Amino acid sequence: MLAQYDKAAVAKRFTQQAFAYADHAQVQQISARYLLDLLQDGLASQQITASNAHFETLLDLGCGPGVNSLELADLARHYLGVDIAAGMVEAAQEQSLASESLRQRIANSTVSFLQADMEQLPLGNDSVAGLYSNLAVQWSNQPQQLLHELYRVLAPGGMAWISTVLNNSLQPFADLRRDYLSQDGVNAQPTLLQWQAWLQQAGFSVRYIEERRETSWFTNLKELVRSISRIGADQQRTHAAPQLSSREWLSHQHSYELFRTELGLPLHYQLGYFVIQK
Ligand SMILES: C[S@@+](CC[C@H](N)C(=O)[O-])C[C@H]1O[C@@H](n2cnc3c(N)ncnc32)[C@H](O)[C@@H]1O
């Protein structure tokens, strides 16, 4: 069973990182592009009928600093970005105001942002035609309950495009850390098959499912660890992230060097992609 996140701490941490986040979120950007392409392909194919090719309301769950808002807003009559971190909502609003088209749409309330917990959305039943969520649902304390909540707010026939972090992520960092600590250095995550079962139990039809490995490359370990921290991935479920002594850190650096390639030091993420329908 997965342990629980302290949601106030998660929100605080993402608020602190909100304005620096985009510079460190290479994997998030790769994943967002892949998920947006799946969404565009879905719109172009038979998955979606002409009547809802442009969503009435498109929910961007865990929208972060609004990196995907412009592209998503183009697909919807009403775009709604939701995030638990006040700083992320603020950053999303600020960066949207820099875009002429979004500024106008914020003014006429067809683009909006809301600070809310994805597990308790202040939205009505069947109120959302489409849902996009890039690398946010891994922060759920109760994925099964979250999926019931998403099922509740999606309109019948509504589609969702979701990506998440799976087990065996942040390698080889996670395994090396485990060698030095008496506990895991990173959080356990569900497998792709666990998510698939939960999606089906919640009532969704699973239209597409895929596991992919994405890698970020770093010139040194300090930069690599900083990137994990900047995107909040070092937030522990039940305890503070443990610190290594300077001797352990040197040894850790030495071990990590064995993984260096001409691209630098790797950090692998296992990501799950789901296209589902209510
Ligand atoms: C890794 S970021 C992804 C941001 C954005 N979707 C992107 O593609 O860059 C995860 C986001 O999920 C948000 N988040 C975490 N827990 C949440 C919750 N319970 N409800 C809503 N948002 C949450 C965080 O504040 C953060 O902005």
The ligand as an ORCA input file, in Angstrom:
! r2SCAN-3c Opt
* xyz 0 1
  C       5.251     17.662    -11.928
  S       4.124     19.019    -11.831
  C       3.362     18.976    -13.441
  C       2.874     20.322    -13.872
  C       2.343     20.425    -15.318
  N       1.198     19.556    -15.533
  C       3.417     20.164    -16.358
  O       3.154     19.426    -17.286
  O       4.523     20.733    -16.253
  C       2.833     18.375    -10.778
  C       1.811     19.411    -10.379
  O       0.763     18.739     -9.683
  C       0.331     19.580     -8.630
  N      -0.341     18.782     -7.608
  C       0.208     17.933     -6.696
  N      -0.739     17.400     -5.911
  C      -1.933     17.904     -6.332
  C      -3.288     17.744     -5.910
  N      -3.598     16.935     -4.887
  N      -4.249     18.422     -6.561
  C      -3.955     19.263     -7.591
  N      -2.678     19.466     -8.034
  C      -1.680     18.793     -7.420
  C       1.598     20.253     -8.137
  O       1.368     21.409     -7.387
  C       2.342     20.493     -9.457
  O       2.063     21.752     -9.987
*
